[in-house]
C-alpha cells in the first residue's frame, strides 16, 4: 500500500532504522524491528549509508520486512554516487518485491572519493523515479532549520516546493527540538503553495554526546533550556534518556494537538525510549521496557 494513501486516511506513526554495515549484524536489527512492530506503526523506513554503502542491506532488510508483513515499508534511495543504470536496477528490484514507497534523497557524499553524479539533486532523483514509473509513492526530506548547505530560509522553501513540483507525495522533516521551527516552516510552505503533507521527525535523546554529534552533522539546534539539562546529565545516560523521553513526549503532544499528519520517530535502532514516549501519549497500552 502506498503511504500517501494511509496519510489521507489517518494520522500515521512511523519508525526509522539504519542497516548495519555487516550482514552478520542483521539479526539484531530484525529483533529491533520485530519489537517496535508490536507498537503497530503505519510504516517503517530503512536508511541508506553515505554513497549508498549499505545499499544491498537496505534493500534486503526492506524486502524481508515486507515479506514478513510486519508493516508498510519505505526504503531510502540516494542518487549520490549512483548512475542512472544503477538506479534503474534498484527500482526494478524494489518493484520485484512489491516495495511501493521510497524516500528520495541526494545523500551524503562519501569521503575521499571523487564521484561523478548523473543525478545531482534529490529533485533530479524524484523526477527520474516519477518519469520511470507511477507505481511508487515518493517521499522527500525537508529542513525546518535549513539544510546545512542552505543559508536562506526562502531558498529552503523554494527547494522544498520544487520537490513537490517534481512529484514528491509527502515530506518528512529533519529532526528538530523546537516545535516553533516546524510550525513556521509549515506556515511558510503553505504560503508558497506547498500542499503535500509534512510529517515531523522526532528523535528521543538517549545520550548527550551522541545528540551533540548528530546535531552538529545535520545542522539542527538544541534549545538552550534543553542544552542546560543535557549538560547536567552528560555523564549519566539513564537520566539523559529519561530527559529525552520527557522532552519528546511534550514535543509530540504539542504536535498532535496541532493536527500534524503523523509522527516519524528516528529510533536510532533502539526501542525503549520510543516505547516510553508512545506509552506516555496513550498511543500504546503496552508496558514499556526498562529504559536501561
VEXVO-711467 format. One line per field, with one value per residue: residue number from 1; residue in three letters; z, x, y of N, C-alpha, C in turn. Coordinates in Angstrom, 3 decimals. Layout:
n	[NUM,...]
res	[ala,...]
n.Z	[Z,...]
n.X	[X,...]
n.Y	[Y,...]
ca.Z	[Z,...]
ca.X	[X,...]
ca.Y	[Y,...]
c.Z	[Z,...]
c.X	[X,...]
c.Y	[Y,...]
//
This chain:
n	[1,2,3,4,5,6,7,8,9,10,11,12,13,14,15,16,17,18,19,20,21,22,23,24,25,26,27,28,29,30,31,32,33,34,35,36,37,38,39,40,41,42,43,44,45,46,47,48,49,50,51,52,53,54,55,56,57,58,59,60,61,62,63,64,65,66,67,68,69,70,71,72,73,74,75,76,77,78,79,80,81,82,83,84,85,86,87,88,89,90,91,92,93,94,95,96,97,98,99,100,101,102,103,104,105,106,107,108,109,110,111,112,113,114,115,116,117,118,119,120,121,122,123,124,125,126,127,128,129,130,131,132,133,134,135,136,137,138,139,140,141,142,143,144,145,146,147,148,149,150,151,152,153,154,155,156,157,158,159,160,161,162,163,164,165,166,167,168,169,170,171,172,173,174,175,176,177,178,179,180,181,182,183,184,185,186,187,188,189,190,191,192,193,194,195,196,197,198,199,200,201,202,203,204,205,206,207,208,209,210,211,212,213,214,215,216,217,218,219,220,221,222,223,224,225,226,227,228,229,230,231,232,233,234,235,236,237,238,239,240,241,242,243,244,245,246,247,248,249,250,251,252,253,254,255,256,257,258,259,260,261,262,263,264,265,266,267,268,269,270,271,272,273,274,275,276,277,278,279,280,281,282,283,284,285,286,287,288,289,290,291,292]
res	[unk,unk,unk,unk,unk,unk,unk,unk,unk,unk,unk,unk,unk,unk,unk,unk,unk,unk,unk,unk,unk,unk,unk,unk,unk,unk,unk,unk,unk,unk,unk,unk,unk,unk,unk,unk,unk,unk,unk,unk,unk,unk,unk,unk,unk,unk,unk,unk,unk,unk,unk,unk,unk,unk,unk,unk,unk,unk,unk,unk,unk,unk,unk,unk,unk,unk,unk,unk,unk,unk,unk,unk,unk,unk,unk,unk,unk,unk,unk,unk,unk,unk,unk,unk,unk,unk,unk,unk,unk,unk,unk,unk,unk,unk,unk,unk,unk,unk,unk,unk,unk,unk,unk,unk,unk,unk,unk,unk,unk,unk,unk,unk,unk,unk,unk,unk,unk,unk,unk,unk,unk,unk,unk,unk,unk,unk,unk,unk,unk,unk,unk,unk,unk,unk,unk,unk,unk,unk,unk,unk,unk,unk,unk,unk,unk,unk,unk,unk,unk,unk,unk,unk,unk,unk,unk,unk,unk,unk,unk,unk,unk,unk,unk,unk,unk,unk,unk,unk,unk,unk,unk,unk,unk,unk,unk,unk,unk,unk,unk,unk,unk,unk,unk,unk,unk,unk,unk,unk,unk,unk,unk,unk,unk,unk,unk,unk,unk,unk,unk,unk,unk,unk,unk,unk,unk,unk,unk,unk,unk,unk,unk,unk,unk,unk,unk,unk,unk,unk,unk,unk,unk,unk,unk,unk,unk,unk,unk,unk,unk,unk,unk,unk,unk,unk,unk,unk,unk,unk,unk,unk,unk,unk,unk,unk,unk,unk,unk,unk,unk,unk,unk,unk,unk,unk,unk,unk,unk,unk,unk,unk,unk,unk,unk,unk,unk,unk,unk,unk,unk,unk,unk,unk,unk,unk,unk,unk,unk,unk,unk,unk,unk,unk,unk,unk,unk,unk,unk,unk,unk,unk,unk,unk]
n.Z	[0.000,-0.747,1.059,1.062,0.685,3.110,4.777,3.968,5.158,7.917,10.939,10.951,12.477,12.544,12.168,11.955,10.830,10.698,8.548,9.513,9.049,8.494,7.296,9.092,11.356,11.041,12.324,14.875,14.195,13.019,15.255,16.678,14.911,14.918,17.587,17.786,15.940,17.280,18.298,16.384,14.039,11.260,9.105,8.360,7.918,6.151,6.204,4.074,3.560,3.448,0.163,-0.665,0.673,2.196,0.539,-0.452,1.917,2.865,0.948,1.320,4.032,3.833,1.992,3.440,5.651,4.382,3.280,5.618,6.388,8.407,8.537,6.529,4.218,3.739,1.733,1.796,-0.780,-2.421,-4.679,-4.935,-6.109,-7.664,-10.835,-13.506,-14.592,-12.469,-10.627,-12.006,-11.811,-9.066,-8.646,-10.165,-8.666,-6.233,-7.111,-7.827,-5.352,-4.491,-3.115,-2.541,-1.709,-1.476,-0.125,-1.525,-1.852,-1.956,-0.628,1.428,0.525,-0.129,1.739,0.614,-1.957,-5.380,-7.130,-9.831,-10.470,-12.114,-11.542,-9.818,-7.687,-5.063,-6.144,-8.818,-8.687,-7.721,-9.885,-11.846,-10.915,-10.942,-13.658,-14.629,-13.507,-12.313,-10.180,-7.714,-4.463,-3.502,-1.117,0.372,1.849,4.205,5.680,8.449,9.907,8.058,5.474,5.904,3.882,2.989,3.294,3.450,4.316,2.558,0.263,1.038,1.267,-1.400,-2.666,-1.428,-2.379,-5.029,-4.881,-4.403,-6.817,-8.636,-8.082,-5.521,-2.961,-0.238,2.649,4.937,7.874,8.806,11.976,14.820,17.660,18.602,18.413,17.311,15.118,13.284,12.966,11.893,9.498,8.191,7.941,6.269,4.079,3.202,2.469,0.212,-1.537,-1.080,-0.665,0.003,2.530,5.548,7.514,10.833,12.093,14.824,17.432,20.202,22.751,23.866,24.708,25.711,24.469,22.040,20.857,20.540,18.647,16.479,15.926,15.200,12.784,11.199,11.380,13.058,15.856,19.393,21.817,24.312,26.975,26.997,26.404,28.678,30.574,29.382,29.599,32.329,32.786,31.373,31.892,32.653,31.369,31.875,33.202,31.183,29.132,30.346,30.454,27.697,26.916,28.328,27.179,24.434,24.612,25.425,23.239,21.070,21.895,21.740,18.998,17.984,19.026,17.396,15.035,13.221,10.335,10.988,12.942,12.799,14.025,14.709,15.391,15.972,15.987,18.405,20.924,23.397,24.394,22.476,22.853,25.475,25.051,23.364,25.100,27.141,25.765,25.437,23.159,22.949,24.711,25.781,28.191,28.663,28.036,30.467,30.742,30.675]
n.X	[0.843,0.466,2.045,1.096,-1.603,-2.337,-1.816,-3.782,-5.950,-5.548,-3.788,-0.441,1.953,5.359,8.558,12.109,14.942,18.402,20.428,22.901,26.495,27.567,26.473,26.259,25.347,22.698,20.611,20.265,19.188,16.786,15.540,15.074,13.351,11.214,10.413,9.615,7.589,5.458,4.197,2.534,3.180,2.472,4.141,7.568,10.918,14.016,17.363,20.049,23.376,26.218,26.988,25.614,26.497,25.369,23.637,22.831,22.142,20.181,18.154,17.760,16.841,14.569,13.093,12.829,11.340,9.027,8.175,7.691,5.451,5.092,4.635,3.973,6.547,9.121,11.722,14.928,16.490,19.279,20.827,23.437,26.601,25.555,24.801,22.413,21.704,22.249,20.366,18.061,18.255,17.964,15.362,13.917,14.398,13.174,10.543,10.112,9.898,7.627,7.765,6.574,7.117,9.260,11.790,13.221,16.435,19.281,21.613,24.537,27.765,30.356,33.395,36.623,36.400,36.245,33.503,31.162,28.224,25.229,22.707,22.102,20.788,18.308,15.861,16.260,16.399,13.838,12.257,13.254,12.519,9.754,9.246,9.997,8.270,4.924,4.293,5.364,5.167,6.417,8.446,10.030,12.758,12.721,13.675,13.249,14.963,16.733,18.696,22.023,23.628,22.333,21.647,19.599,16.252,14.086,15.122,15.312,12.601,11.909,13.369,12.145,9.532,10.045,10.575,8.010,6.838,8.222,7.241,7.063,5.207,4.769,6.333,9.074,10.404,13.716,15.205,14.171,14.072,12.634,9.414,8.384,9.941,9.161,6.399,6.583,7.880,5.983,3.830,4.944,5.503,2.938,2.069,3.591,2.594,2.969,1.454,1.442,1.518,3.400,5.391,6.477,9.746,10.979,13.337,13.963,16.121,18.988,21.575,23.922,26.415,26.085,23.833,24.800,26.755,25.210,23.482,25.349,26.220,23.878,22.835,20.793,19.350,19.903,17.737,18.292,17.342,17.008,19.589,21.022,20.069,20.913,23.651,23.906,23.343,25.284,27.081,25.550,23.750,21.301,19.683,19.775,18.390,15.866,15.246,15.193,12.962,10.899,11.044,10.595,8.032,6.460,6.945,5.866,3.213,2.330,2.589,0.732,-1.599,-1.777,-2.584,-0.896,0.137,1.244,3.656,7.070,9.424,12.827,14.514,17.068,17.731,16.847,14.550,13.450,13.159,11.423,9.226,8.461,7.713,5.471,3.834,3.476,1.950,-0.352,-0.742,0.132,-0.702,0.961,3.271,6.089,9.601,12.283,14.233,17.023]
n.Y	[-1.203,2.248,4.835,7.454,7.096,6.014,8.202,9.934,8.843,8.651,9.744,9.140,6.878,6.291,4.607,4.954,3.138,2.075,0.129,-2.338,-2.274,-4.698,-7.844,-9.899,-8.718,-8.304,-9.893,-8.692,-6.209,-7.065,-8.078,-5.733,-4.380,-6.169,-5.915,-3.228,-3.309,-4.317,-2.172,-1.378,0.338,2.522,2.603,1.705,2.869,2.468,3.369,4.601,4.250,6.592,7.480,5.300,3.042,1.038,-0.167,-2.789,-4.120,-2.417,-2.796,-5.521,-5.766,-4.214,-5.713,-8.142,-7.321,-6.509,-8.956,-10.359,-9.104,-7.214,-4.493,-1.521,-0.583,1.781,2.543,4.071,5.939,7.061,9.388,10.106,9.193,7.180,5.769,6.348,3.918,2.183,3.128,2.399,-0.390,-0.753,0.252,-1.573,-3.854,-3.211,-3.022,-5.654,-6.884,-5.759,-3.349,-0.303,2.243,4.977,7.054,9.722,10.919,13.135,12.366,11.686,12.675,10.373,10.192,11.271,10.257,10.594,11.497,11.238,12.432,11.446,12.138,14.934,16.313,15.839,16.485,15.862,13.092,12.476,13.338,11.620,9.054,9.374,9.743,7.322,5.433,5.200,3.741,4.047,5.514,8.553,9.964,12.849,14.675,17.409,20.573,22.195,23.870,24.686,23.243,21.995,23.056,25.257,28.703,30.481,31.099,31.453,30.356,27.715,27.020,27.320,25.246,23.112,23.334,22.749,20.036,19.033,19.860,18.291,15.808,14.652,13.020,13.332,14.873,14.464,15.707,16.833,16.022,17.943,20.171,22.274,23.090,25.385,25.983,24.039,24.670,27.244,26.669,25.037,26.846,28.817,27.241,26.538,29.081,29.439,27.642,24.931,21.992,19.314,16.700,17.331,15.627,15.616,14.916,13.147,12.745,10.914,11.747,9.971,10.107,12.512,13.178,11.865,13.158,15.703,15.259,14.330,16.524,18.414,17.417,17.417,19.940,20.743,22.527,22.690,23.667,26.228,25.758,23.011,22.247,22.991,21.153,18.790,19.070,18.913,16.227,14.891,12.843,10.773,8.434,7.218,9.154,11.039,9.703,9.511,12.230,12.700,11.178,12.474,15.044,14.523,13.448,15.674,17.310,15.836,15.644,18.326,18.681,16.817,17.914,20.065,19.048,17.576,15.615,13.178,11.298,10.825,8.733,8.919,6.271,5.359,2.720,1.748,0.676,1.294,4.013,5.146,3.476,4.205,6.884,6.576,5.167,7.073,8.911,7.589,6.205,3.671,0.713,-1.052,-2.340,-0.538,-1.217,-1.447,1.484,1.416]
ca.Z	[0.000,-0.785,2.335,0.914,0.858,4.560,5.351,3.645,5.978,9.354,11.402,10.956,13.349,11.795,12.774,11.030,11.248,9.758,8.445,9.975,7.975,8.201,7.220,10.286,12.426,10.703,13.300,15.940,13.635,12.867,16.593,16.996,14.062,15.441,18.861,17.548,15.143,18.200,18.549,15.222,13.217,9.937,8.203,8.842,6.841,6.317,5.613,3.016,4.010,2.577,-1.110,-0.888,1.097,2.764,-0.442,-0.508,3.187,2.922,0.137,1.929,5.223,3.351,1.410,4.479,6.455,3.531,3.182,6.930,6.509,9.715,8.342,5.256,4.197,2.890,1.651,1.374,-2.013,-2.691,-6.037,-4.916,-6.468,-8.451,-12.218,-13.816,-14.787,-11.132,-10.078,-12.687,-11.231,-7.712,-8.777,-10.630,-7.553,-5.292,-7.721,-7.760,-4.005,-4.219,-2.228,-3.293,-1.072,-1.497,0.192,-2.494,-1.243,-2.609,0.116,1.845,-0.352,0.561,1.951,-0.100,-3.202,-6.435,-7.758,-10.908,-10.406,-13.253,-10.917,-8.875,-6.539,-4.730,-7.104,-10.037,-8.419,-7.653,-11.253,-12.579,-10.473,-11.389,-15.102,-14.915,-13.085,-11.409,-9.185,-6.429,-3.648,-3.269,-0.049,0.288,3.114,4.294,6.738,9.112,10.370,6.877,5.121,6.261,2.754,2.621,4.258,3.337,4.557,1.342,-0.655,1.534,0.875,-2.864,-2.994,-0.953,-3.345,-6.241,-4.648,-4.661,-8.243,-9.381,-7.888,-4.154,-2.435,1.112,3.166,6.310,8.276,9.611,13.398,15.405,19.074,18.893,17.531,16.621,13.818,12.422,12.663,10.983,8.201,7.592,7.571,5.102,2.961,2.713,1.806,-1.076,-2.407,-0.760,-0.124,0.394,3.986,6.102,8.740,11.679,12.523,16.244,17.958,21.661,23.087,24.801,25.115,25.459,23.472,20.760,20.227,20.131,17.404,15.431,15.555,14.517,11.415,10.414,11.452,13.967,17.064,20.693,22.574,25.471,28.194,26.864,26.416,30.077,31.218,28.792,30.187,33.710,32.805,30.285,32.283,33.203,30.244,32.340,33.399,29.867,28.430,30.981,29.963,26.289,26.856,28.794,26.206,23.206,24.903,25.372,21.873,20.225,22.341,21.146,17.550,17.757,19.318,16.271,13.871,12.240,9.592,11.538,13.682,12.329,15.061,14.399,16.521,16.195,16.204,19.807,21.109,24.739,24.537,21.638,23.538,26.613,24.541,22.902,26.292,27.793,24.965,25.383,21.835,23.165,26.032,26.203,29.260,28.011,28.613,31.299,29.880,30.542]
ca.X	[0.000,1.215,1.937,0.274,-2.995,-2.515,-1.829,-5.078,-6.987,-5.292,-2.520,0.450,3.114,6.361,9.885,13.233,16.060,19.527,21.027,24.283,27.486,27.867,25.285,26.215,24.668,21.286,19.663,19.991,18.263,15.487,14.953,14.586,12.186,10.129,9.943,8.873,6.396,4.355,3.508,1.656,3.454,1.862,5.226,8.936,11.843,15.386,18.255,20.998,24.620,26.878,27.384,24.897,27.355,24.591,22.575,22.322,21.494,18.944,17.160,17.480,16.003,13.278,12.423,12.480,10.257,7.841,7.748,7.159,4.161,5.036,4.077,4.396,7.985,9.636,13.175,15.669,17.258,20.059,21.369,24.865,27.481,24.844,24.444,21.009,21.558,22.171,19.057,17.088,18.370,17.390,13.913,13.382,14.459,12.117,9.266,10.041,9.471,6.391,8.025,5.958,7.383,10.665,12.116,14.266,17.377,20.585,22.539,25.822,28.869,31.389,34.648,37.854,36.097,35.833,32.312,30.529,26.796,24.352,21.590,22.847,19.994,17.149,14.796,16.546,16.031,12.375,11.769,13.660,11.649,8.389,9.178,10.191,7.126,3.944,3.939,5.979,4.873,7.730,8.607,11.254,13.153,12.679,14.565,12.696,16.035,17.586,19.691,23.356,24.253,21.474,21.784,18.473,15.000,13.275,15.714,14.930,11.209,11.895,13.824,11.113,8.432,10.480,10.392,6.596,6.569,8.815,6.471,7.020,3.848,4.762,7.646,9.444,11.396,14.894,14.887,14.199,13.706,11.777,8.256,8.148,10.616,8.292,5.176,6.961,8.187,4.713,3.069,5.561,5.329,1.570,2.022,4.285,1.935,3.302,0.213,1.593,1.714,4.750,5.433,7.619,10.654,11.296,14.357,14.121,17.545,19.429,22.951,24.315,27.490,25.553,22.960,25.643,27.397,24.193,23.008,26.449,26.252,22.672,22.511,19.686,19.735,19.420,17.317,19.137,16.831,17.317,21.045,21.465,19.757,21.791,24.979,23.813,23.322,26.133,27.781,24.554,22.878,19.954,18.966,19.645,17.302,14.615,15.028,14.823,11.588,10.021,11.052,9.940,6.601,5.858,7.064,4.901,1.870,2.000,2.433,-0.544,-2.665,-1.827,-3.122,0.110,-0.318,1.835,4.918,8.104,10.448,14.181,14.674,18.478,17.737,16.547,13.107,12.957,12.704,10.234,8.137,8.026,7.004,4.159,3.059,3.118,0.931,-1.545,-0.830,0.344,-1.098,1.981,4.191,7.386,10.780,13.136,14.968,18.372]
ca.Y	[0.000,3.491,5.544,8.646,6.683,5.897,9.547,10.538,8.209,8.706,10.293,7.984,6.720,5.536,4.493,4.839,2.299,2.052,-1.201,-2.426,-2.316,-6.101,-8.684,-10.743,-7.977,-8.126,-10.445,-7.722,-5.225,-7.715,-8.164,-4.392,-4.119,-7.008,-5.374,-1.988,-3.593,-4.610,-0.903,-1.176,1.523,2.517,2.214,1.851,3.212,1.986,4.363,4.261,4.868,7.567,6.900,4.046,1.951,-0.072,-0.380,-4.157,-4.456,-1.634,-3.493,-6.823,-5.633,-3.726,-6.871,-9.122,-6.748,-6.560,-10.345,-10.742,-8.424,-6.558,-3.154,-0.966,-0.304,2.855,2.428,5.254,5.802,8.267,9.433,10.378,8.075,6.171,6.082,6.105,2.481,1.579,3.499,1.539,-1.733,-0.696,0.414,-2.853,-4.793,-2.831,-3.411,-7.115,-7.265,-5.010,-2.214,0.795,3.538,5.392,8.439,10.044,11.854,13.267,11.520,12.252,12.315,9.594,10.929,10.900,9.555,11.503,10.922,11.987,12.131,11.686,12.839,15.781,16.723,14.998,16.796,15.098,11.700,12.422,13.441,10.417,7.962,9.661,9.545,5.900,4.620,5.799,2.726,4.364,6.689,9.169,10.944,13.647,15.296,18.869,21.039,23.386,24.752,24.837,22.239,22.525,23.751,26.383,29.800,31.405,30.393,31.484,29.388,26.389,26.812,27.181,23.897,22.192,23.430,22.064,18.600,18.771,20.051,17.182,14.587,14.113,12.870,13.894,15.264,14.118,16.707,16.543,16.129,19.288,20.150,23.424,22.971,26.658,25.900,23.240,25.417,28.333,26.074,24.608,28.044,29.450,26.310,26.726,30.389,29.334,26.672,23.532,21.438,17.915,16.572,17.496,14.834,15.979,13.857,13.320,11.854,10.914,11.773,8.934,10.367,13.899,13.238,11.416,14.144,16.818,14.838,14.250,17.865,19.095,16.907,17.704,21.355,21.035,23.254,22.241,24.857,26.485,25.121,21.584,22.112,23.082,19.875,17.772,19.255,18.436,14.760,14.416,11.619,9.848,8.108,6.882,10.406,11.665,9.010,9.942,13.591,12.590,10.670,13.546,16.136,14.053,13.308,17.015,17.802,15.123,16.012,19.624,18.495,16.128,18.878,20.993,18.337,17.166,14.429,11.967,11.455,9.899,8.619,8.462,5.349,5.021,1.257,1.467,0.557,1.612,5.394,5.321,2.785,5.022,8.056,6.118,4.827,8.336,9.588,6.756,5.591,2.247,0.216,-1.999,-1.941,-0.305,-1.842,-0.598,2.383,0.847]
c.Z	[0.000,0.493,2.207,1.071,2.329,5.195,5.094,4.552,7.472,9.653,11.604,12.063,12.598,12.496,11.685,11.654,10.261,9.730,9.002,8.781,7.559,8.229,8.463,11.445,12.151,11.729,14.427,15.449,13.495,14.217,17.003,16.195,14.562,16.708,18.645,16.697,16.028,18.600,17.367,14.452,11.871,8.850,8.916,7.645,7.192,5.529,4.695,3.378,3.001,1.297,-1.408,-0.367,1.869,1.822,-0.374,0.783,3.370,2.152,0.768,3.124,4.863,2.809,2.487,5.352,5.677,3.470,4.491,7.208,7.877,9.617,6.936,5.351,3.264,2.883,1.211,0.071,-2.260,-4.106,-6.062,-5.210,-7.218,-9.884,-12.416,-14.001,-13.452,-10.460,-10.700,-12.073,-9.855,-7.780,-9.244,-9.497,-6.517,-5.823,-7.627,-6.418,-3.536,-3.132,-2.997,-2.816,-0.993,-0.937,-0.610,-1.968,-2.121,-1.952,0.454,0.919,0.429,0.640,1.072,-1.364,-4.212,-7.188,-8.844,-10.957,-11.753,-12.796,-9.748,-7.579,-6.264,-5.712,-8.421,-9.865,-8.369,-9.067,-12.042,-12.213,-11.023,-12.879,-15.491,-14.598,-12.158,-10.269,-7.800,-5.778,-3.246,-2.140,-0.296,1.648,3.045,5.608,7.381,9.587,9.296,6.706,5.447,5.141,2.266,3.706,4.327,3.444,3.300,0.300,-0.253,1.122,-0.635,-3.274,-2.559,-1.907,-4.626,-6.090,-4.874,-6.159,-9.085,-9.129,-6.509,-3.637,-1.012,1.549,4.586,6.726,8.875,11.079,13.862,16.850,19.501,17.913,16.773,15.237,12.825,12.004,11.692,9.573,7.471,7.117,6.309,3.871,2.350,1.955,0.409,-1.946,-2.185,-0.030,0.303,1.898,4.387,7.464,9.567,12.103,13.926,16.683,19.479,22.025,24.094,25.334,24.754,24.370,22.096,20.086,19.831,18.793,16.245,14.973,14.853,13.049,10.586,10.496,12.325,15.236,18.307,21.480,23.873,26.729,28.177,26.967,27.841,30.800,30.680,29.382,31.612,33.783,31.796,30.607,32.848,32.110,30.674,32.514,32.070,29.091,29.013,30.508,28.512,26.104,27.237,27.746,24.938,23.417,24.796,23.943,20.968,20.605,21.721,19.642,17.226,17.987,18.198,14.940,12.801,11.553,10.116,12.355,13.188,13.368,14.468,15.568,16.897,16.544,17.662,20.001,22.403,24.854,23.712,22.292,24.703,26.152,24.097,24.072,27.009,27.075,24.903,24.032,21.941,24.581,26.539,27.388,28.659,28.761,29.569,30.388,29.635,31.307]
c.X	[0.876,0.960,1.064,-1.210,-3.328,-2.668,-3.164,-6.184,-6.807,-4.010,-1.557,1.504,4.109,7.709,10.945,14.349,17.213,20.128,22.443,25.230,27.790,26.599,25.144,25.495,23.177,20.323,19.302,19.019,16.869,14.772,14.359,13.331,10.986,9.530,9.121,7.615,5.201,3.607,2.632,1.935,2.754,2.894,6.563,9.809,13.243,16.329,19.291,22.295,25.204,27.353,26.685,25.651,26.645,23.458,21.981,21.605,20.201,17.839,16.784,16.539,14.630,12.451,11.949,11.335,8.943,7.282,7.117,5.811,3.985,4.352,4.436,5.859,8.278,11.150,13.799,16.406,17.969,20.615,22.870,25.637,26.786,24.636,22.950,20.748,21.446,20.841,17.970,17.078,17.716,15.870,13.256,13.354,13.377,10.745,9.055,9.502,8.258,6.583,7.633,6.376,8.877,10.757,13.365,15.134,18.609,21.579,23.825,26.924,29.914,32.694,35.766,37.601,35.604,34.668,31.779,29.061,26.129,23.075,22.170,22.083,18.863,16.013,14.999,16.123,14.510,11.785,12.067,12.772,10.241,8.230,9.315,8.945,6.213,3.581,4.496,5.336,6.226,7.645,9.901,11.530,12.948,13.334,14.042,13.751,17.089,18.528,21.070,24.036,23.423,21.555,20.573,17.163,14.128,13.807,15.328,13.497,11.116,12.299,12.792,9.932,8.783,10.333,8.932,6.315,7.107,8.111,6.462,5.583,3.704,6.192,7.830,10.551,12.649,14.495,15.001,13.727,12.866,10.611,7.949,8.795,9.771,7.064,5.470,7.193,6.902,3.912,3.633,5.441,3.945,1.435,2.631,3.727,2.316,2.103,0.327,1.869,3.187,4.782,6.656,8.429,11.158,12.336,14.385,15.607,17.875,20.838,23.318,25.375,26.970,24.713,23.747,26.319,26.399,23.765,24.105,26.493,25.070,22.222,21.331,20.198,19.179,19.035,18.102,18.659,17.090,18.817,21.594,21.233,20.634,23.196,25.002,23.939,24.286,26.884,26.841,23.520,21.458,19.126,18.775,18.498,15.946,14.238,14.554,13.393,10.600,9.911,10.313,8.440,5.892,5.857,6.009,3.475,1.443,1.785,1.088,-1.714,-2.826,-2.059,-2.076,-0.345,0.244,3.060,5.882,9.222,11.771,14.620,16.123,18.633,17.549,15.034,12.605,12.399,11.445,9.028,7.584,7.260,5.595,3.253,2.589,1.982,-0.375,-1.759,-0.644,-0.092,-0.104,2.777,5.560,8.519,11.482,14.036,16.389,18.413]
c.Y	[1.250,4.291,6.782,8.308,6.472,7.277,10.243,10.020,8.433,9.446,9.115,8.055,5.850,5.586,4.385,4.011,2.464,0.655,-1.206,-2.448,-3.752,-6.936,-9.551,-10.058,-7.772,-8.718,-9.480,-6.654,-5.826,-7.830,-6.812,-4.057,-4.917,-6.397,-4.105,-2.223,-3.926,-3.337,-0.487,0.113,1.398,2.226,2.360,2.199,2.732,2.888,3.726,4.960,5.847,6.890,5.591,2.838,0.849,-0.476,-1.783,-4.544,-3.660,-2.340,-4.827,-6.697,-5.069,-4.888,-7.840,-8.619,-6.780,-7.985,-10.807,-10.088,-7.763,-5.198,-2.705,-0.519,0.869,2.748,3.747,4.943,7.125,8.214,9.679,9.092,6.953,6.668,5.847,4.613,1.763,1.900,2.631,0.143,-1.787,-0.604,-0.885,-3.876,-4.488,-3.232,-4.911,-7.579,-6.464,-3.946,-0.955,2.174,3.811,6.809,8.777,11.184,12.025,12.329,12.237,11.765,11.511,10.370,10.360,10.089,10.581,10.864,11.839,11.577,12.356,12.392,13.629,16.023,15.735,15.246,16.051,13.640,11.541,12.422,12.176,9.231,8.152,9.392,8.077,5.089,5.411,4.849,3.028,5.588,7.270,10.187,11.720,14.259,16.805,19.298,22.329,24.373,24.975,23.636,22.823,23.307,24.942,27.455,30.708,30.629,30.358,30.523,27.964,26.057,26.584,25.764,22.848,22.172,22.680,20.550,18.205,18.837,18.894,15.853,13.981,14.114,13.391,14.149,14.763,15.074,16.077,16.680,17.579,19.183,21.352,23.382,24.260,26.649,25.117,24.042,26.573,27.803,25.672,25.817,28.685,28.561,26.465,28.044,30.344,28.209,25.223,22.931,19.985,17.829,16.705,16.806,15.227,14.758,14.123,12.290,11.951,10.779,10.675,9.193,11.800,13.986,12.853,12.500,15.390,16.492,14.843,15.640,18.668,18.685,17.387,19.161,21.709,21.707,22.571,23.491,24.986,25.773,23.615,21.354,22.137,21.753,18.758,17.856,18.712,16.918,14.139,13.124,10.562,9.536,7.751,8.151,11.151,11.031,9.387,11.343,13.559,12.130,11.769,14.655,15.736,13.904,14.657,17.562,17.157,15.492,17.338,19.501,17.852,17.085,19.898,20.276,18.022,15.879,13.117,12.315,10.388,9.871,8.137,7.577,5.094,3.533,0.887,1.494,1.185,3.026,5.650,4.669,3.585,6.260,7.665,5.766,6.090,9.055,8.813,6.106,4.085,1.877,-0.815,-1.450,-1.756,-0.973,-0.868,0.232,1.868,-0.466]
//
